[in-house]
Amino acid sequence: MTRAVVFAYHNVGVRSLRVLLAQGVQIDLVVSHEDNPAENIWFGSVAQLCRDHDIPCITPTDPNTPEIEARIAALAPDFVFSFYYRHMLKAPILAAPTRGAFNLHGSLLPKYRGRVPVNWAIIHGETESGVTLHVMNVKPDNGAIVDQVAVPILPDDTAHDVFEKVTVAGELCLIRALPKLIAGTATFTPQDLRLGGYFGGRKAEDGRINWRQSATQLHNLVRAVTRPYPGAFSDTGRGRLTLWRSRCVDTAPAQPDATGAALWGAAGRLWLRMNDGTLLCVLDAELDGTPLTPDAPGLPLALES
């Protein structure tokens, strides 16, 4: 029987663990995270799946300790897998499995190595993303590729939309590659790291709007950080403006006479003009925590970075 130790979190972690179980892999240990009470937990629970299947599960703040390294080495797994686990694994853990350590990353490597690849892909206006199963090295996301599955990013897809696609793509990728890994027939393709770069994590403040960007750039930001993320925002004289949904348009009715970025209501809709004159139809927004309507008092609203 094939045996594995798995580092897992989030929906990708849940679905990938289910693939291993369906393929008859014995999971001797799962290492996951404690949910952060300050985080919006909108995704599935790896810990609950482990309880359902009587799989030992631990949630250390740091997995790279002598105690955990020794525990994994004693298990002598065939494979170590990482499925959306948030910590880097160091050399002793990566060396523990007899048949290799593999990570499922949410981009088409070598593009978007590093953190939150789905969000970054949307922010940069990509029309395609996907998942990559690759060899884990000490340096993140640079190991040889075992398999990839691509998904489209449509013009109005949000990060949540794309993440749902990536979750399914991850399941498809793993269920296709796993039998080859077990049989020893998988192929390993080195990455050309010149074709992509590293991206760091994002925080709520990174959703602050730059009104000097184009409407397309703002639209990409809006859909990359909309719910369940904190949203794209700007502080105004009337409170914090948060944009949740938008659509790029070529024209808008009843534009304010004043130049510069502005938000106004007309024809039963909210409209937004950037400093460069490009336009958005705003489909969902809040001002000072209250849903904003086209007939709200105080519109039009002048906007500045």
C-alpha positions in Angstrom: 0.0 0.0 0.0 1.2 3.5 -0.8 1.6 5.7 2.3 1.7 9.4 2.5 2.1 12.3 4.9 0.1 15.3 3.8 0.3 19.0 4.6 -3.0 20.5 3.7 -5.5 23.4 4.2 -8.4 25.1 2.4 -10.7 23.7 -0.2 -7.8 22.4 -2.3 -6.5 20.6 0.7 -9.9 18.9 1.3 -10.5 17.9 -2.3 -6.9 16.6 -2.7 -7.1 14.5 0.4 -10.3 13.0 -0.9 -8.4 12.1 -4.2 -5.7 10.3 -2.2 -8.3 8.4 -0.2 -10.2 7.5 -3.3 -7.0 6.1 -4.9 -6.3 3.9 -1.9 -3.4 5.9 -0.5 -2.9 5.4 3.3 -2.6 8.8 4.9 -0.6 8.3 8.1 -0.5 12.0 9.2 -2.0 15.3 8.1 -0.4 18.6 9.1 -2.8 21.5 8.8 -3.4 25.0 10.4 -5.6 26.2 13.1 -8.3 28.5 11.7 -7.5 32.2 12.4 -10.5 33.8 14.1 -9.6 37.1 12.4 -9.9 35.5 9.0 -13.1 35.0 7.0 -13.2 31.2 7.0 -15.3 30.5 3.8 -13.6 27.3 2.8 -13.7 23.7 3.8 -12.1 22.1 6.9 -9.2 19.7 6.5 -9.4 19.0 10.2 -13.0 17.9 9.9 -12.2 15.6 7.0 -9.5 14.0 9.1 -12.0 13.5 12.0 -14.4 11.9 9.6 -11.8 9.4 8.3 -9.9 8.8 11.6 -6.7 10.3 10.2 -4.2 11.8 12.7 -4.1 15.6 12.3 -1.8 18.1 13.9 -1.8 21.9 13.6 1.6 23.2 14.7 2.5 26.8 14.4 5.8 25.7 12.8 6.1 22.2 11.2 9.9 22.4 10.9 10.8 21.3 14.4 13.0 18.4 15.4 10.0 16.7 17.0 7.8 16.8 13.9 10.7 16.0 11.6 11.5 12.9 13.7 7.8 11.9 13.7 7.6 12.1 9.9 10.9 10.3 9.4 9.7 7.5 11.7 6.6 7.1 9.5 8.9 6.6 6.5 6.2 7.6 4.0 6.4 6.9 0.3 5.3 10.5 -0.5 4.9 13.9 1.2 2.3 16.1 -0.4 1.5 19.7 0.2 -2.0 21.0 -0.8 -2.4 24.7 -0.1 -0.4 24.5 3.1 0.8 27.9 4.0 4.3 27.2 5.5 7.5 26.4 3.7 8.8 22.9 4.4 12.5 22.6 5.1 15.0 20.0 3.9 14.5 17.3 6.7 10.8 17.0 5.9 11.4 17.1 2.1 14.0 14.3 2.5 11.7 12.0 4.6 9.7 10.3 1.8 11.2 7.5 -0.1 9.5 8.5 -3.4 9.5 12.2 -3.3 7.7 15.4 -2.0 5.2 17.1 -4.3 3.2 20.4 -4.1 0.0 21.4 -5.8 0.3 25.1 -6.7 -2.5 27.3 -8.0 -0.9 28.7 -11.1 0.6 27.5 -14.4 4.2 27.4 -13.2 6.6 29.0 -13.7 4.2 31.9 -13.8 3.0 33.3 -10.5 5.3 31.5 -8.1 4.8 32.4 -4.5 1.7 33.6 -2.6 -2.0 34.0 -3.7 -1.4 33.3 -7.3 -5.1 33.4 -8.3 -5.5 36.9 -7.0 -2.3 38.1 -8.7 -3.3 36.6 -12.0 -6.6 38.5 -12.0 -5.0 41.7 -11.0 -2.7 41.4 -14.0 -5.6 40.7 -16.3 -4.6 37.1 -17.2 -7.1 35.1 -19.3 -5.9 31.8 -18.0 -4.7 30.2 -14.8 -4.6 26.6 -13.5 -2.7 24.3 -11.2 0.7 22.6 -11.3 1.8 19.5 -9.5 5.5 19.8 -9.0 8.5 18.5 -7.1 9.0 20.4 -3.8 12.5 21.9 -3.2 13.7 24.1 -0.4 13.2 27.1 -2.7 9.4 27.5 -3.3 7.6 26.6 -6.5 10.7 25.9 -8.6 10.8 22.1 -8.8 10.2 20.0 -11.9 6.6 19.8 -13.2 4.7 16.6 -13.0 1.4 17.8 -14.5 -0.6 20.9 -15.1 -4.3 21.6 -15.8 -5.4 25.0 -17.2 -8.6 26.9 -16.6 -10.0 30.1 -18.2 -10.3 33.4 -16.5 -13.3 35.2 -18.0 -13.4 39.0 -18.0 -15.8 39.3 -15.0 -14.6 36.3 -13.0 -13.8 37.1 -9.4 -11.1 35.5 -7.4 -13.7 33.2 -5.8 -14.9 32.1 -9.2 -11.4 31.3 -10.4 -10.5 29.6 -7.1 -13.5 27.3 -7.5 -12.2 26.4 -11.0 -8.7 25.9 -9.7 -10.0 23.6 -7.0 -11.6 21.3 -9.6 -8.5 21.6 -11.8 -6.4 20.5 -8.8 -8.5 17.4 -8.3 -8.3 16.6 -12.1 -4.5 17.1 -12.1 -3.9 14.9 -9.0 -6.2 12.1 -10.1 -4.4 12.0 -13.5 -0.9 12.2 -12.1 -1.2 10.1 -8.9 -1.3 6.7 -10.6 1.8 7.5 -12.6 3.7 8.7 -9.4 2.7 5.4 -7.7 3.7 3.3 -10.7 7.0 5.2 -11.1 6.1 6.2 -14.6 5.6 10.0 -14.1 7.7 12.4 -16.2 9.4 15.4 -14.7 9.9 18.6 -16.7 12.3 21.2 -15.4 10.8 24.7 -15.2 12.2 27.6 -17.2 12.2 30.1 -14.4 12.8 32.9 -16.8 9.2 32.7 -17.9 7.7 33.7 -14.6 8.4 35.4 -11.3 7.6 35.4 -7.6 4.8 37.3 -5.9 4.2 37.9 -2.3 1.2 37.7 -0.1 -1.5 40.4 0.0 -3.1 42.3 2.9 -6.3 44.3 3.1 -4.4 47.6 2.5 -3.3 46.4 -0.9 -7.0 46.9 -2.0 -6.6 50.6 -1.8 -7.6 52.2 -5.2 -5.3 54.2 -7.3 -7.5 56.6 -9.3 -4.7 57.2 -11.7 -5.0 53.7 -13.1 -7.4 52.8 -15.9 -10.9 51.5 -15.5 -9.7 48.1 -16.6 -7.0 48.0 -14.0 -9.5 49.0 -11.3 -12.0 46.4 -12.5 -9.3 43.7 -12.2 -8.5 44.8 -8.7 -12.2 44.8 -7.7 -12.8 41.3 -8.9 -9.5 40.1 -7.4 -10.3 41.3 -3.9 -14.1 41.2 -3.7 -16.0 39.0 -1.2 -14.8 36.9 0.5 -11.8 39.2 0.5 -11.8 42.7 2.1 -12.6 44.6 -1.2 -11.2 47.5 -3.2 -11.6 50.7 -1.3 -10.8 54.5 -1.1 -11.3 56.9 1.8 -13.4 59.9 0.9 -14.8 62.9 2.7 -18.0 60.9 3.2 -16.4 57.8 4.5 -14.8 54.7 3.0 -16.0 53.8 -0.5 -15.8 50.0 -1.1 -16.3 48.6 -4.6 -17.5 45.0 -4.7 -18.6 44.5 -8.4 -18.0 46.4 -11.6 -18.2 46.2 -15.3 -16.0 48.0 -17.9 -18.1 50.2 -20.3 -17.3 52.5 -23.2 -19.8 55.2 -22.4 -21.8 56.5 -19.4 -24.8 58.9 -19.1 -24.8 62.3 -17.4 -21.1 62.5 -16.6 -20.2 65.2 -14.1 -18.8 68.4 -15.6 -15.8 68.5 -13.3 -12.7 66.7 -14.4 -11.0 63.9 -12.6 -12.2 60.7 -11.0 -15.9 60.7 -9.9 -18.7 58.5 -8.9 -22.3 59.4 -9.8 -25.8 57.9 -10.3 -27.8 58.1 -13.6 -30.3 55.9 -15.4 -30.8 53.7 -12.3 -27.1 52.8 -12.2 -23.9 53.9 -10.5 -21.1 55.0 -12.8 -17.4 55.7 -12.1 -14.9 57.7 -14.1 -11.2 57.3 -13.6 -8.7 60.2 -13.9 -7.9 59.1 -17.4 -11.5 59.2 -18.5 -12.1 55.5 -18.7 -15.3 54.2 -17.3 -16.9 51.6 -15.1 -20.5 50.6 -14.3 -20.5 49.9 -10.6 -22.8 47.0 -9.7 -22.2 46.8 -6.0 -20.7 49.3 -3.7 -20.8 50.6 -0.1 -20.1 54.0 1.4 -19.2 54.2 5.0 -20.5 50.6 5.4 -23.9 51.3 3.8 -25.0 49.9 0.4 -24.7 52.7 -2.1 -27.6 53.4 -4.5 -27.8 55.6 -7.6 -30.0 58.1 -5.8 -27.9 58.3 -2.7 -27.5 61.9 -1.4 -24.1 63.4 -1.9 -23.6 62.1 -5.4 -21.7 62.9 -7.6 -18.7 62.2 -5.4 -15.2 63.5 -6.4 -12.5 60.9 -5.9 -8.8 61.3 -5.3 -5.9 58.9 -4.6 
